[in-house]
Each structure stands twice: as C-alpha cells, then as structure tokens.
Amino acid sequence: MTREIELKLELSQEAKDRLLNSPLLGEPSAVFQQRALYFDTADQTLRKAGFSLRIRQAGDVRTQTIKATHQSTAGLFARPEWESIVQTDIPVLDHTAPISTDLWPDLDADELVVQFIVQVQRKKWLHREDSSEIEIVVDEGIVIAGDRRSPVCEVELELKDGHTLDLFRAARKIQDIDALRLGVLSKSERGYALIAPLQNFFKAEPVQLDRTANAVTAFQTIAQSCFRQFRLNETVLADRRNPEALHQGRVALRRLRSAVSIFKPILVDPEAGRIAAELKWLASIMGDARNFDILVSTADNGELRDRLKVLRTEKYDLAIEAMASLRARQMAMDFMEWLWCGAYLETEETREARHAPASEFASHALDRLRKTIRRNAKLLADGTDTERHEVRKDAKKLRYGAEFFASLFSDKQGRRRHREFVKALEKVQEHLGDVNDLATAPSVLRDHGLEGHPDAGRLSPTGKKTKLLQASADALDDLLDVKRFWR
C-alpha cells in the first residue's frame, strides 16, 4: 500500500493554454493517452464503502488501482491506494486487494461491472521544489457514462518525495499564472456524479472521525469536509444560480467558521484570525443574496416582489463575482496551506491540547457551547434583536459541533441520545431562524429605500414575532432537558 498526497486544480481551456505556454513547466517528460475503466457492483457497494476500483491502460500496460476515496475531502487528497499490474480489463481480487481480504471475503470479481470510462491525454513533468520532488500532470479529456459526457481539464500535483509545504509552493507558482480553483472531486466522483441525477445543491456530508484520532486530526478532517461542501455548491451556483446552492454554500462557510471557533484552544496562530476574517467577508456577501431569497419567497405577488427580485439578481451578481475573485481563490489556497502546514501545528504551548484524544476535546467543547446557550437563554425574552441573533448563532455552533463530533460517540446509547439532541436543537434553530428573518426584513428594506412601501409591513408582522419568541424559549427549555450524547 502507498499513500498518495496530491493537490488538484481545475483548469479552463484558457488557463490550460496559459500554463502549458508558460516557462514554469517547459516541455513535458511524457505525453500519452490513458483510458480508465471504473468498476463497481450494480448497487455501487464499493462507492458506498468509500472505495474505488479502476483498471487504467497506458500503452500496453494495465494497472489496477484501488483507492480509499472516503478521505478525498477537499483540496489536498491524502489517500491509501493499492496498485497491481493486470493482464486484462477484468478486475483481480486476490490477497493484494483490500476489498477482498478485509471487507468482503465473498465478493466475486464477476459482480463488478464497468460504471464509467475516463479517457484523457496526460502530460507529465517532474518538478523540483526546493528539496522536494513533485509530479505535475495536466489531464484533458472526458468522462463517459452511457450516453452522458463530462469534460475533464485539471492539473494535479503529487508529492513524490519531500515536504507538503513544497507542494503548496509549487501550486502557488501555477496560481501566479492563472488564479485557479482547488478541485474537490476525484475522477471516480466525477463519474459517479454523471451516473446519478443532476444535483442542484449539496448538504453537509457526515464527518467520520476515527475514535483514536487526536484533536488536531479531528479539526483537519472537519475543516476539509466544510470546505468541500462549499466548493461543490460554489460550482453549482456559478452554473445555475440555484437558491439552495447559495444557502448550502453559505452554510458550509458558517460550519467552517464554527470549526475554527470551536477549535480555537489549539489554533493560537495569527493566520487563524486572518483566515476567519476572509471567510466572514465571503459569507457576508453571500448572506446579502440569501436575504433577498427569503424576502422574495415571503412577499406576495406584486410590485414590491418584482423590485425585490431585481435586487436579488444584483446581489447574486455580487456574490458570484466575489467567489470568482482573485481574493477568494487565494483565500482558498491560503486556507488549505494553513490547514496542513500552519504554525499552529508546531506551537509548543498547545502541544498537549493538540494531541489530546478528539473525544476528550469534543466533550469539553460541547459542554462549553451548551453552557453558553444556557447562560444566554434569558435574552430570548429580555434581549434586543441583536442579542437574540447571538443566541441563534450559539445554537448553530452547538448544532455544527454536534454534527462534527457525532461519530466519536456512536455506540447505541450515543446514537440514540444524539438523535434526540439534534431533533431538539433543530426546533430551536427553526424558531430562532424565523425570528431572525422577521428582524432582518425591516433593515434590508430600509437599506434599499423600500421601508415605506405599502406592502413592506407584511414581511415582518409584529404578532407573529411574539409567538415565535415564545416558541423559541419553549424549544430551548426542551433542548436543555435533553441528555447530552457526549456524556
């Protein structure tokens, strides 16, 4: 078994041409055609278990590769893989294949059928970055699944020997030529996506933490999962302007910001604050567009709704422009480099906390978040809209924390208590979210000169707010009565 560590960057045709014509790479050491057949059972047993199996042919050589795809979360891919030379396009499941020996002893190669094909032209370079050796490849081609087609154009940087930081240094030299987006989909994921119905948005995927993991490993896993969710929705939003993709993309940034906040005790690093500020900048612009989605969905048909729709289009333009900006793309690379190579990983004062068991860190963090909500519960009745909004953010942070750490407490009792806890927390969030929408509407209308419109009052009825505040307080009481799944 080997462990593959690579970065993937998405290329447009124009960016590919600029990269290939730049002096950075020079002439490739090799150019060749590759065809890869991806196999799975009819019900996609391998994919569901977090594995992919392909047979790739280059020239007369066929290589079977099995990868643990569940660790391909975002930006930096670090995956166990098993390779062997095979003679035909028929998978070989023997003692060298973890699928056969470790997972499904009864799985027969005859059950595996071709799901999709990836055909690319690959250009390869061996690049020296300081003392590290990095393989750079540019792949251009197509994914084929039945009568469906999807283009592939990307550059991959794989660390063959040396330091992960040098991988990012090489990637930044490529970004100096063209500000590229970090790729979050492997070719196998592209193929499976081609088979499945078109997705218009992506909710957060369950975070799987190893019970033996330490706190810093848990943070890295969680942060990558959040970033992956953002990138998936960013792509949809740029293509189709789907309101739910905007919402889920913003949720992803909130989850990531919450992760940085929750793990603050081990992130004593100035770069952590700068990264958090950049995430807040982008989330704020997306939030402006989201506000108008809510107003448009609430407003009755008529002149006010028509004006809100025009303003919503303008806010979407700004959000998509911000996501495509050089600032956002550099922020993504900065974040990924900091996540894997940041100074917080070497700070002596947090060494013990970083290497503490993730379950121990999670228990303390969740206790702290729950106490904050208990302490501020009275603000629902007595506080200002701003103070209630802070309670809402605390509830969100607790919800995200509960999702982040669920797999660390996955025995029978833990799973049952987690379901009850999250169900109670969802009710709190639902009511507080409705309260916040009512509180936000007047200020958004005022900022755009619409507060005097005859229909403006219908977007924030006072009587409804009073009922929602009572429902929120009741839901919060219920939450605090639910047993903690982490204790």
C-alpha positions as CSV (number, residue, x, y, z in Angstrom):
1,M,0.0,0.0,0.0
2,T,1.2,3.5,-0.8
3,R,-0.3,6.9,0.4
4,E,-1.0,9.4,-2.3
5,I,-0.7,13.1,-1.3
6,E,-1.8,15.5,-4.1
7,L,-3.4,18.8,-4.9
8,K,-5.9,19.2,-7.7
9,L,-6.6,22.5,-9.5
10,E,-9.4,22.9,-12.0
11,L,-8.4,24.3,-15.4
12,S,-10.4,26.2,-18.0
13,Q,-9.2,25.8,-21.6
14,E,-7.7,29.3,-21.5
15,A,-5.9,28.6,-18.2
16,K,-4.6,25.3,-19.5
17,D,-3.1,27.1,-22.6
18,R,-1.5,29.8,-20.4
19,L,0.0,27.1,-18.1
20,L,1.4,25.0,-21.0
21,N,2.8,28.0,-22.7
22,S,4.4,29.4,-19.6
23,P,8.2,28.9,-18.8
24,L,7.3,27.2,-15.5
25,L,6.9,23.7,-16.8
26,G,8.7,23.6,-20.1
27,E,8.4,20.5,-22.3
28,P,6.7,17.6,-20.6
29,S,8.7,14.5,-19.9
30,A,5.9,12.3,-21.2
31,V,2.7,12.7,-23.2
32,F,0.3,9.8,-23.6
33,Q,-3.3,8.6,-23.8
34,Q,-4.9,7.0,-20.8
35,R,-8.2,5.0,-20.6
36,A,-9.5,4.0,-17.2
37,L,-12.4,1.7,-16.6
38,Y,-14.1,2.2,-13.2
39,F,-15.8,-0.9,-11.7
40,D,-18.5,-1.4,-9.1
41,T,-21.3,-3.7,-8.3
42,A,-24.8,-3.0,-9.6
43,D,-25.8,-1.3,-6.3
44,Q,-22.4,0.5,-6.0
45,T,-21.2,-1.4,-3.0
46,L,-17.6,-0.1,-3.4
47,R,-18.6,3.6,-3.6
48,K,-20.9,3.3,-0.6
49,A,-18.0,1.8,1.4
50,G,-15.6,4.6,0.4
51,F,-13.5,2.7,-2.3
52,S,-13.0,3.0,-6.0
53,L,-11.6,0.3,-8.3
54,R,-10.2,1.1,-11.7
55,I,-8.1,-0.5,-14.4
56,R,-6.1,2.1,-16.3
57,Q,-4.4,1.4,-19.6
58,A,-1.5,3.5,-20.9
59,G,0.1,1.9,-24.0
60,D,0.2,-1.9,-23.4
61,V,0.3,-1.7,-19.6
62,R,-2.8,-2.1,-17.5
63,T,-2.7,-1.1,-13.8
64,Q,-5.5,-1.9,-11.4
65,T,-5.8,0.6,-8.6
66,I,-8.0,0.5,-5.5
67,K,-8.3,3.8,-3.6
68,A,-9.9,4.7,-0.3
69,T,-11.9,7.6,-1.7
70,H,-13.7,8.5,1.6
71,Q,-10.6,10.5,2.6
72,S,-10.8,12.6,-0.6
73,T,-12.4,15.6,1.1
74,A,-11.2,18.8,-0.4
75,G,-8.2,20.4,-2.0
76,L,-5.4,18.1,-0.5
77,F,-6.0,14.5,-1.3
78,A,-4.3,12.0,1.1
79,R,-5.5,8.5,0.3
80,P,-4.3,5.0,0.8
81,E,-4.1,3.2,-2.6
82,W,-3.2,-0.3,-3.7
83,E,-1.8,-0.9,-7.2
84,S,-1.0,-4.1,-9.2
85,I,-0.3,-4.9,-12.8
86,V,-3.1,-6.9,-14.5
87,Q,-3.3,-8.5,-18.0
88,T,-6.9,-7.8,-19.0
89,D,-9.8,-5.4,-18.3
90,I,-11.2,-7.8,-15.7
91,P,-10.6,-6.9,-12.0
92,V,-8.4,-9.2,-10.0
93,L,-9.5,-9.8,-6.4
94,D,-6.7,-11.7,-4.6
95,H,-4.7,-11.4,-1.4
96,T,-3.3,-8.0,-2.5
97,A,-6.8,-6.4,-2.8
98,P,-8.1,-4.9,0.4
99,I,-11.6,-5.2,-0.9
100,S,-11.4,-8.9,-1.0
101,T,-9.3,-9.7,2.1
102,D,-10.5,-7.1,4.5
103,L,-14.0,-6.0,3.6
104,W,-16.0,-8.5,1.6
105,P,-14.4,-12.0,1.5
106,D,-17.3,-13.3,-0.5
107,L,-17.2,-10.5,-3.2
108,D,-16.6,-12.0,-6.6
109,A,-15.0,-10.2,-9.5
110,D,-17.9,-11.3,-11.6
111,E,-20.1,-8.9,-9.6
112,L,-18.1,-5.9,-10.8
113,V,-19.2,-4.2,-13.9
114,V,-17.9,-1.1,-15.7
115,Q,-19.7,2.0,-14.4
116,F,-18.0,4.7,-16.5
117,I,-14.9,5.3,-18.5
118,V,-12.3,8.2,-18.2
119,Q,-10.3,9.0,-21.3
120,V,-7.6,11.6,-21.1
121,Q,-4.5,12.9,-22.7
122,R,-1.9,13.2,-19.9
123,K,1.1,15.5,-19.9
124,K,3.6,14.8,-17.2
125,W,6.5,16.8,-15.6
126,L,8.9,16.0,-12.7
127,H,9.3,19.3,-10.8
128,R,11.8,20.1,-8.1
129,E,10.6,22.5,-5.5
130,D,13.5,23.2,-3.1
131,S,14.4,19.7,-1.8
132,S,11.1,18.1,-2.8
133,E,10.2,16.1,-5.8
134,I,6.7,16.8,-7.2
135,E,5.0,15.1,-10.2
136,I,2.8,17.6,-12.1
137,V,0.3,16.3,-14.6
138,V,-2.2,18.0,-16.9
139,D,-5.2,15.8,-17.8
140,E,-7.6,16.8,-20.6
141,G,-10.3,14.5,-21.7
142,I,-13.8,13.2,-21.0
143,V,-15.8,11.1,-18.6
144,I,-18.2,8.7,-20.3
145,A,-21.2,7.0,-18.6
146,G,-23.6,5.5,-21.2
147,D,-24.8,8.4,-23.3
148,R,-23.6,11.1,-20.8
149,R,-20.4,13.0,-21.2
150,S,-18.5,15.4,-18.9
151,P,-15.2,17.2,-19.8
152,V,-12.1,16.9,-17.6
153,C,-9.4,19.6,-17.6
154,E,-7.2,19.7,-14.5
155,V,-3.7,19.9,-13.2
156,E,-2.6,17.6,-10.4
157,L,0.5,18.0,-8.2
158,E,1.6,14.8,-6.4
159,L,4.3,14.8,-3.7
160,K,6.7,12.0,-4.6
161,D,9.3,12.9,-2.0
162,G,9.8,15.8,0.4
163,H,7.6,18.2,2.3
164,T,3.9,19.0,1.9
165,L,4.7,22.8,2.2
166,D,6.7,22.5,-1.1
167,L,3.6,21.1,-2.8
168,F,1.8,24.3,-2.0
169,R,4.7,26.4,-3.1
170,A,4.6,24.7,-6.5
171,A,0.8,25.2,-6.6
172,R,1.2,28.9,-5.9
173,K,3.6,29.2,-8.8
174,I,0.8,27.8,-11.0
175,Q,-1.7,30.2,-9.5
176,D,0.6,33.1,-10.3
177,I,0.0,32.2,-14.0
178,D,-3.8,31.8,-13.5
179,A,-5.9,32.1,-10.4
180,L,-7.3,28.5,-10.3
181,R,-9.9,26.9,-8.1
182,L,-9.0,24.0,-5.9
183,G,-10.5,20.8,-7.1
184,V,-12.5,18.7,-4.7
185,L,-13.7,15.8,-7.0
186,S,-11.7,12.8,-7.9
187,K,-12.3,11.3,-11.3
188,S,-14.2,8.5,-9.7
189,E,-16.5,11.0,-8.1
190,R,-17.0,12.8,-11.4
191,G,-18.0,9.5,-12.9
192,Y,-20.5,8.6,-10.2
193,A,-22.0,12.1,-10.4
194,L,-22.5,11.6,-14.1
195,I,-24.5,8.4,-13.4
196,A,-26.7,10.0,-10.7
197,P,-29.4,12.5,-11.2
198,L,-28.2,16.1,-11.5
199,Q,-27.7,17.7,-8.1
200,N,-28.7,21.3,-7.6
201,F,-27.2,21.6,-4.1
202,F,-25.0,19.7,-1.6
203,K,-25.8,19.3,2.0
204,A,-23.0,18.6,4.5
205,E,-21.7,15.1,4.3
206,P,-21.4,13.1,7.6
207,V,-18.0,13.7,9.2
208,Q,-16.3,10.4,10.0
209,L,-13.7,10.7,12.8
210,D,-11.6,7.9,14.0
211,R,-12.2,7.3,17.7
212,T,-8.4,7.1,18.1
213,A,-7.9,10.5,16.5
214,N,-6.4,13.4,18.3
215,A,-7.8,16.9,18.4
216,V,-5.8,18.4,15.6
217,T,-6.5,15.5,13.2
218,A,-10.2,15.9,14.0
219,F,-10.0,19.6,13.2
220,Q,-8.3,19.0,9.8
221,T,-10.9,16.3,8.9
222,I,-13.8,18.6,9.8
223,A,-12.4,21.7,8.1
224,Q,-11.8,19.8,4.9
225,S,-15.3,18.5,4.9
226,C,-16.7,22.0,5.3
227,F,-14.5,23.4,2.5
228,R,-15.6,20.5,0.2
229,Q,-19.2,21.4,0.8
230,F,-18.6,25.0,-0.1
231,R,-16.7,24.2,-3.3
232,L,-19.4,21.8,-4.5
233,N,-22.1,24.4,-4.0
234,E,-20.0,27.2,-5.4
235,T,-19.7,25.3,-8.7
236,V,-23.5,24.8,-8.9
237,L,-24.1,28.4,-8.0
238,A,-21.9,29.7,-10.7
239,D,-23.6,27.5,-13.3
240,R,-27.2,27.6,-12.3
241,R,-27.8,30.3,-9.6
242,N,-29.8,27.8,-7.5
243,P,-31.0,29.4,-4.3
244,E,-30.5,26.2,-2.3
245,A,-26.9,26.0,-3.6
246,L,-26.4,29.6,-2.3
247,H,-27.9,28.6,1.1
248,Q,-25.8,25.5,1.4
249,G,-22.6,27.2,0.3
250,R,-23.2,29.8,3.0
251,V,-23.9,27.0,5.5
252,A,-20.6,25.5,4.6
253,L,-18.7,28.7,5.3
254,R,-20.6,29.0,8.6
255,R,-19.7,25.5,9.5
256,L,-16.1,26.2,8.7
257,R,-16.0,29.4,10.8
258,S,-17.7,27.5,13.6
259,A,-15.0,24.8,13.4
260,V,-12.3,27.4,13.7
261,S,-14.1,28.9,16.7
262,I,-14.7,25.5,18.4
263,F,-11.0,24.5,18.0
264,K,-9.7,28.0,19.0
265,P,-7.9,26.5,22.0
266,I,-5.4,24.8,19.6
267,L,-5.4,27.5,16.9
268,V,-3.1,30.1,18.6
269,D,-1.8,31.3,15.3
270,P,-2.3,34.8,13.8
271,E,-3.1,33.2,10.4
272,A,-6.2,31.6,12.0
273,G,-7.7,35.0,12.7
274,R,-7.0,36.2,9.2
275,I,-8.5,33.1,7.6
276,A,-11.6,33.5,9.8
277,A,-11.9,37.2,8.7
278,E,-11.7,36.2,5.0
279,L,-14.4,33.5,5.5
280,K,-16.6,36.1,7.1
281,W,-16.1,38.5,4.2
282,L,-17.3,36.0,1.7
283,A,-20.1,34.6,3.8
284,S,-21.4,38.2,4.3
285,I,-21.7,38.8,0.6
286,M,-23.5,35.5,0.1
287,G,-25.7,36.4,3.1
288,D,-26.9,39.6,1.3
289,A,-28.1,37.5,-1.6
290,R,-29.7,35.0,0.8
291,N,-31.7,37.8,2.5
292,F,-33.4,38.6,-0.8
293,D,-34.1,34.9,-1.5
294,I,-36.1,34.9,1.8
295,L,-37.8,38.2,1.1
296,V,-38.8,37.2,-2.4
297,S,-40.2,33.9,-1.1
298,T,-42.2,35.7,1.6
299,A,-43.6,38.6,-0.4
300,D,-46.9,38.5,-2.2
301,N,-47.0,38.8,-5.9
302,G,-46.9,42.5,-6.9
303,E,-44.8,45.5,-7.4
304,L,-42.7,45.1,-4.2
305,R,-41.9,41.5,-5.0
306,D,-40.8,42.5,-8.5
307,R,-38.4,45.1,-7.1
308,L,-37.1,42.6,-4.6
309,K,-36.4,40.1,-7.5
310,V,-34.4,42.8,-9.3
311,L,-32.3,43.5,-6.2
312,R,-31.8,39.8,-5.7
313,T,-30.3,39.4,-9.1
314,E,-27.9,42.2,-8.3
315,K,-26.9,40.6,-5.0
316,Y,-26.4,37.2,-6.8
317,D,-24.1,39.0,-9.3
318,L,-22.0,40.4,-6.4
319,A,-21.8,37.0,-4.7
320,I,-20.7,35.1,-7.8
321,E,-18.2,37.9,-8.6
322,A,-16.8,37.6,-5.1
323,M,-16.5,33.8,-5.3
324,A,-14.7,34.1,-8.6
325,S,-12.4,36.9,-7.5
326,L,-8.6,36.6,-7.1
327,R,-9.1,37.3,-3.4
328,A,-11.4,34.3,-2.9
329,R,-9.2,31.9,-4.8
330,Q,-6.1,33.0,-3.0
331,M,-8.1,32.7,0.3
332,A,-8.9,29.1,-0.6
333,M,-5.2,28.2,-1.2
334,D,-4.2,30.1,1.9
335,F,-6.7,28.2,4.0
336,M,-5.6,24.8,2.7
337,E,-1.9,25.5,3.1
338,W,-2.5,26.8,6.7
339,L,-4.7,23.8,7.5
340,W,-1.9,21.3,6.6
341,C,1.3,23.4,7.2
342,G,0.3,26.2,9.5
343,A,2.3,27.4,12.5
344,Y,-0.5,26.2,14.8
345,L,0.8,22.6,14.2
346,E,4.1,23.4,15.9
347,T,3.2,25.7,18.7
348,E,4.6,24.4,21.9
349,E,2.0,25.9,24.3
350,T,-0.8,23.9,22.6
351,R,1.1,20.6,22.1
352,E,-0.8,18.8,24.8
353,A,-4.2,20.1,23.7
354,R,-3.5,19.3,20.1
355,H,-2.6,15.7,20.8
356,A,-5.4,15.1,23.3
357,P,-8.0,12.5,22.3
358,A,-10.5,14.0,20.0
359,S,-13.4,12.6,22.1
360,E,-12.0,14.4,25.2
361,F,-11.6,17.7,23.3
362,A,-15.2,17.2,21.9
363,S,-16.7,16.7,25.3
364,H,-15.2,19.8,26.7
365,A,-16.1,21.9,23.6
366,L,-19.8,20.7,23.6
367,D,-20.1,21.3,27.3
368,R,-18.8,24.9,26.8
369,L,-21.2,25.6,23.9
370,R,-24.2,24.2,25.9
371,K,-23.3,26.3,28.9
372,T,-23.2,29.4,26.7
373,I,-26.7,28.8,25.5
374,R,-28.0,28.1,29.0
375,R,-26.4,31.3,30.3
376,N,-27.9,33.4,27.5
377,A,-31.4,31.8,27.3
378,K,-33.0,34.7,29.1
379,L,-32.1,37.0,26.2
380,L,-34.8,35.5,24.1
381,A,-37.4,37.3,26.3
382,D,-35.4,40.3,27.5
383,G,-32.8,40.9,24.9
384,T,-32.6,43.0,21.7
385,D,-32.8,41.6,18.2
386,T,-29.0,41.7,18.1
387,E,-28.7,39.7,21.3
388,R,-31.2,37.2,20.1
389,H,-29.2,36.8,17.0
390,E,-26.2,35.9,19.1
391,V,-28.2,33.2,20.8
392,R,-29.2,31.9,17.4
393,K,-25.5,31.8,16.4
394,D,-24.7,30.0,19.6
395,A,-27.3,27.4,18.8
396,K,-25.9,27.0,15.3
397,K,-22.5,26.5,16.6
398,L,-23.7,23.8,19.0
399,R,-25.6,22.1,16.1
400,Y,-22.5,22.1,14.0
401,G,-20.4,20.8,16.9
402,A,-22.9,18.0,17.4
403,E,-22.6,17.0,13.8
404,F,-18.8,17.3,13.7
405,F,-18.3,15.0,16.7
406,A,-21.2,12.6,16.4
407,S,-19.0,9.7,15.1
408,L,-16.9,9.8,18.3
409,F,-19.9,8.8,20.4
410,S,-21.5,6.2,18.1
411,D,-22.4,3.4,20.5
412,K,-26.0,2.5,20.8
413,Q,-26.7,4.9,23.6
414,G,-24.7,7.7,22.0
415,R,-26.6,7.4,18.7
416,R,-30.0,7.5,20.4
417,R,-29.1,10.5,22.5
418,H,-27.6,12.2,19.5
419,R,-30.8,11.8,17.5
420,E,-32.8,13.3,20.4
421,F,-30.4,16.1,21.0
422,V,-30.3,17.2,17.3
423,K,-34.0,16.9,17.0
424,A,-34.5,19.3,19.9
425,L,-31.8,21.6,18.6
426,E,-33.4,21.7,15.1
427,K,-36.6,23.1,16.7
428,V,-34.6,25.8,18.4
429,Q,-32.9,26.7,15.2
430,E,-36.1,26.7,13.2
431,H,-37.9,29.1,15.5
432,L,-34.9,31.4,16.0
433,G,-34.3,31.4,12.3
434,D,-37.9,32.6,11.7
435,V,-37.4,35.3,14.4
436,N,-34.2,36.5,12.7
437,D,-35.9,36.7,9.3
438,L,-38.6,38.9,10.7
439,A,-36.0,41.1,12.5
440,T,-33.8,41.3,9.3
441,A,-36.5,42.3,6.9
442,P,-37.1,45.9,8.0
443,S,-33.4,46.7,7.9
444,V,-32.9,45.2,4.5
445,L,-35.9,47.1,3.1
446,R,-34.6,50.3,4.8
447,D,-31.1,49.9,3.3
448,H,-32.7,49.8,-0.2
449,G,-35.3,52.5,0.2
450,L,-38.3,50.2,0.4
451,E,-39.3,50.6,4.0
452,G,-42.1,53.0,3.0
453,H,-43.7,50.6,0.5
454,P,-47.3,49.8,1.3
455,D,-46.6,46.1,1.4
456,A,-43.4,46.3,3.5
457,G,-45.2,45.7,6.8
458,R,-46.4,42.3,5.6
459,L,-42.9,41.0,5.6
460,S,-42.4,41.5,9.3
461,P,-45.8,41.2,11.2
462,T,-45.3,42.0,15.0
463,G,-47.8,39.5,16.3
464,K,-46.0,36.6,14.6
465,K,-42.7,37.6,16.2
466,T,-44.2,37.4,19.7
467,K,-45.4,33.9,19.1
468,L,-42.1,32.8,17.6
469,L,-40.2,34.2,20.6
470,Q,-42.3,32.1,22.9
471,A,-41.9,29.0,20.8
472,S,-38.2,29.6,20.7
473,A,-38.0,29.9,24.5
474,D,-40.0,26.7,24.9
475,A,-37.8,24.8,22.4
476,L,-34.7,26.0,24.2
477,D,-36.0,24.7,27.5
478,D,-36.7,21.3,25.9
479,L,-33.2,21.3,24.5
480,L,-31.6,21.9,27.9
481,D,-33.6,19.0,29.3
482,V,-32.3,16.5,26.7
483,K,-29.5,14.3,27.9
484,R,-26.0,15.0,26.4
485,F,-24.9,12.4,23.9
486,W,-21.3,13.0,24.7
487,R,-21.5,12.2,28.4
